[in-house]
Amino acid sequence: MAMNIKKGDTVVVLSGKDKGKQGKVLGTVPGSLKVVVEGINMVTCHVKPRKQGEEGGIMKREAAIAACKVQVVCPKCSKGTRVAHKIEGGKKTRVCKHCGAEL
């Protein structure tokens, strides 16, 4: 199964505790079909100081979320949309299913 979400895309969360929130994709994990989204699925991590003078403690960071639970937001119509592919001049591009704008 292919992932249609890339690093830097703006996505909207479809289900879970962060439903309806939007964020920018910080990274993808294609092997497990997951994405890391800015400000979404925050978890607490207990961090041990590694170097002298470094602070330890409880930190918050983003955890990976299943790619099927997010949808790409079209920059033109600003709606969550499925991704279509169009081949123009031998180059494959991602386009919005609603308005046809390039993603």
Backbone bond lengths (Angstrom), bond angles and torsions (degrees), N, CA, C in turn:
res aa  C-N    CA-C-N  psi(-1)  N-CA   C-N-CA  omega(-1)  CA-C   N-CA-C  phi
1 M - - - 1.451 - - 1.536 109.57 -
2 A 1.302 116.77 135.12 1.463 120.75 -177.44 1.524 110.46 -94.57
3 M 1.329 115.09 148.92 1.465 120.40 175.90 1.518 108.77 -97.73
4 N 1.340 116.76 131.16 1.457 121.49 179.97 1.522 111.90 -97.59
5 I 1.329 117.16 7.31 1.454 122.03 -177.65 1.525 108.73 -105.82
6 K 1.323 115.88 134.09 1.459 121.10 -178.52 1.527 110.08 -121.60
7 K 1.324 116.07 161.30 1.460 122.26 177.08 1.528 108.96 -61.00
8 G 1.334 116.68 132.97 1.462 121.30 179.88 1.518 114.11 97.48
9 D 1.329 118.43 -12.86 1.470 121.78 177.05 1.527 110.42 -68.43
10 T 1.329 116.50 150.75 1.460 121.29 170.05 1.519 106.74 -95.96
11 V 1.339 114.99 129.57 1.463 119.76 -177.13 1.525 110.65 -127.84
12 V 1.341 115.77 158.44 1.462 122.58 174.63 1.530 107.36 -116.09
13 V 1.343 116.23 139.96 1.461 121.63 -178.89 1.524 109.14 -84.58
14 L 1.340 117.33 131.00 1.459 122.92 -175.42 1.523 113.68 -92.30
15 S 1.344 118.06 -27.71 1.462 119.81 -177.28 1.523 110.70 -151.38
16 G 1.316 115.25 162.96 1.463 120.96 177.81 1.513 111.78 102.13
17 K 1.336 115.84 -169.17 1.470 120.96 -175.24 1.521 113.14 -67.78
18 D 1.337 118.00 -22.81 1.464 122.57 -179.25 1.528 112.54 -103.84
19 K 1.335 118.13 23.33 1.459 123.03 -176.76 1.531 111.25 -55.22
20 G 1.345 115.74 131.54 1.457 121.47 177.69 1.518 114.42 92.26
21 K 1.330 117.97 -15.49 1.466 120.97 -179.47 1.521 110.49 -77.17
22 Q 1.334 115.21 149.22 1.464 120.94 176.78 1.513 109.50 -112.73
23 G 1.322 116.24 151.65 1.455 121.09 178.17 1.509 110.87 -164.49
24 K 1.328 115.08 167.84 1.466 122.10 -179.69 1.525 108.98 -94.43
25 V 1.324 116.84 139.15 1.463 121.80 179.90 1.530 108.51 -75.03
26 L 1.340 116.01 121.11 1.462 121.46 179.81 1.521 111.94 -88.75
27 G 1.331 116.31 -27.29 1.460 120.62 -179.66 1.509 111.08 -172.11
28 T 1.325 115.77 163.92 1.464 120.98 178.99 1.521 109.82 -126.06
29 V 1.337 116.21 153.00 1.462 123.02 175.49 1.531 106.51 -124.60
30 P 1.353 117.54 82.64 1.464 120.77 -173.79 1.533 114.31 -59.92
31 G 1.329 117.68 -31.23 1.463 121.12 -178.90 1.507 113.14 -61.25
32 S 1.323 117.05 -37.10 1.459 120.56 -179.67 1.527 112.24 -111.41
33 L 1.346 117.21 13.16 1.472 123.92 178.69 1.533 111.93 52.30
34 K 1.339 116.39 50.85 1.458 121.68 179.57 1.520 110.44 -127.55
35 V 1.341 115.58 158.10 1.457 121.65 176.82 1.526 109.20 -132.81
36 V 1.340 116.31 153.11 1.455 122.25 175.49 1.519 106.29 -108.97
37 V 1.354 116.57 121.15 1.455 122.09 -175.43 1.530 109.27 -115.08
38 E 1.327 115.78 137.12 1.462 122.80 -178.24 1.535 111.41 -61.57
39 G 1.339 116.37 121.10 1.460 121.86 177.01 1.518 115.72 79.23
40 I 1.323 117.93 4.05 1.466 122.82 -177.77 1.529 109.62 -112.92
41 N 1.335 116.95 142.72 1.462 124.12 178.30 1.532 111.33 57.13
42 M 1.331 115.37 52.68 1.465 121.02 -179.23 1.530 110.20 -73.09
43 V 1.333 115.70 134.22 1.458 122.31 178.75 1.526 108.28 -127.00
44 T 1.342 116.22 156.01 1.456 119.76 177.63 1.517 109.37 -96.74
45 C 1.325 115.87 137.05 1.456 121.74 179.34 1.517 108.58 -123.88
46 H 1.306 117.18 134.94 1.460 122.10 176.03 1.525 106.74 -89.25
47 V 1.337 116.03 111.53 1.462 122.05 -173.93 1.519 109.63 -104.21
48 K 1.323 115.61 130.56 1.453 122.02 178.07 1.522 107.83 -95.46
49 P 1.330 118.56 137.22 1.466 118.69 178.27 1.529 110.70 -65.43
50 R 1.317 117.63 129.60 1.466 122.58 -176.41 1.527 112.34 -95.68
51 K 1.341 117.29 -35.45 1.460 121.30 -179.70 1.521 109.26 -114.50
52 Q 1.320 115.78 160.64 1.459 119.94 178.33 1.533 109.19 -67.24
53 G 1.329 116.25 130.03 1.457 121.02 -179.12 1.519 113.77 91.94
54 E 1.343 117.50 -9.86 1.469 121.24 179.11 1.520 109.36 -81.25
55 E 1.326 115.98 143.41 1.465 121.71 -179.49 1.526 110.85 -83.62
56 G 1.295 115.69 139.38 1.453 121.44 171.81 1.517 108.21 -107.00
57 G 1.307 117.64 -171.11 1.458 120.08 176.16 1.515 112.35 131.00
58 I 1.323 114.56 -162.98 1.457 120.75 -178.19 1.525 108.11 -98.89
59 M 1.322 117.02 118.14 1.455 123.58 -178.64 1.524 109.86 -112.23
60 K 1.329 116.40 152.80 1.467 121.25 174.12 1.519 107.77 -107.62
61 R 1.333 115.94 137.34 1.458 120.49 176.68 1.518 109.72 -148.75
62 E 1.338 115.68 166.55 1.459 120.84 -179.46 1.522 110.10 -82.84
63 A 1.318 116.21 137.02 1.464 121.67 173.60 1.530 108.08 -105.10
64 A 1.321 116.03 161.10 1.463 121.07 -179.76 1.521 110.38 -68.83
65 I 1.338 115.63 147.05 1.467 122.64 178.28 1.532 106.99 -127.13
66 A 1.312 116.81 148.74 1.464 120.82 -178.66 1.530 110.19 -60.89
67 A 1.322 116.75 135.73 1.469 122.41 -177.30 1.523 111.88 -64.35
68 C 1.333 118.03 -26.05 1.462 121.01 179.68 1.524 112.01 -73.12
69 K 1.328 117.95 -13.13 1.467 121.97 -179.44 1.522 112.50 -92.75
70 V 1.332 117.48 -0.84 1.467 120.58 177.54 1.527 109.63 -124.28
71 Q 1.341 114.88 156.78 1.458 120.95 -179.53 1.526 108.53 -135.96
72 V 1.320 115.96 138.82 1.462 121.80 -178.79 1.532 109.56 -66.60
73 V 1.347 116.56 138.43 1.461 122.18 177.46 1.527 107.76 -97.90
74 C 1.338 115.96 126.69 1.464 122.00 179.30 1.529 108.97 -73.05
75 P 1.349 118.48 131.13 1.466 119.80 179.55 1.531 113.43 -69.92
76 K 1.341 117.43 -23.46 1.467 120.74 -177.72 1.534 111.74 -83.69
77 C 1.344 117.14 -54.35 1.467 119.82 -177.33 1.531 112.61 -95.05
78 S 1.326 117.48 -2.73 1.478 125.99 178.32 1.529 113.81 46.88
79 K 1.332 116.14 42.34 1.460 123.11 175.03 1.520 108.64 -121.32
80 G 1.340 115.93 154.60 1.449 120.05 171.39 1.519 108.32 -67.97
81 T 1.328 117.10 133.35 1.456 119.66 -174.63 1.520 112.03 -142.25
82 R 1.326 115.41 156.33 1.453 120.57 170.19 1.523 107.54 -78.45
83 V 1.308 115.88 157.75 1.460 120.52 -177.27 1.519 109.79 -102.08
84 A 1.338 115.52 126.83 1.466 121.16 173.66 1.520 107.66 -106.84
85 H 1.318 116.49 161.17 1.465 120.75 178.62 1.516 109.04 -119.27
86 K 1.334 114.99 137.42 1.458 120.95 179.13 1.523 107.99 -128.26
87 I 1.321 116.39 135.89 1.460 120.60 179.16 1.520 108.53 -103.71
88 E 1.341 115.72 115.77 1.464 121.86 179.82 1.522 108.90 -123.08
89 G 1.302 116.65 117.59 1.465 120.90 177.89 1.516 113.78 59.17
90 G 1.315 117.11 36.53 1.459 121.49 178.67 1.516 113.87 80.96
91 K 1.348 118.17 4.58 1.461 121.99 178.95 1.528 109.77 -116.01
92 K 1.334 115.63 131.40 1.460 121.65 -178.09 1.532 109.15 -90.59
93 T 1.340 116.76 126.21 1.464 120.89 179.04 1.521 110.29 -124.16
94 R 1.337 115.93 155.37 1.463 121.90 177.82 1.529 107.97 -93.28
95 V 1.333 116.06 133.89 1.459 120.68 -179.91 1.530 110.03 -132.31
96 C 1.354 115.49 158.26 1.462 123.51 178.85 1.522 109.42 -75.36
97 K 1.341 116.92 137.10 1.470 121.27 178.47 1.523 111.54 -71.68
98 H 1.360 118.17 -27.35 1.474 121.88 -177.43 1.533 112.17 -78.75
99 C 1.354 115.80 -56.75 1.465 119.34 -170.83 1.533 113.87 -111.38
100 G 1.339 118.43 -10.04 1.459 121.02 178.54 1.509 114.68 82.46
101 A 1.343 117.93 6.32 1.461 121.35 179.58 1.523 110.51 -71.77
102 E 1.325 116.00 149.61 1.460 120.90 -179.99 1.532 110.38 -74.69
103 L 1.332 116.24 136.83 1.473 120.81 -179.19 1.519 110.26 -97.57
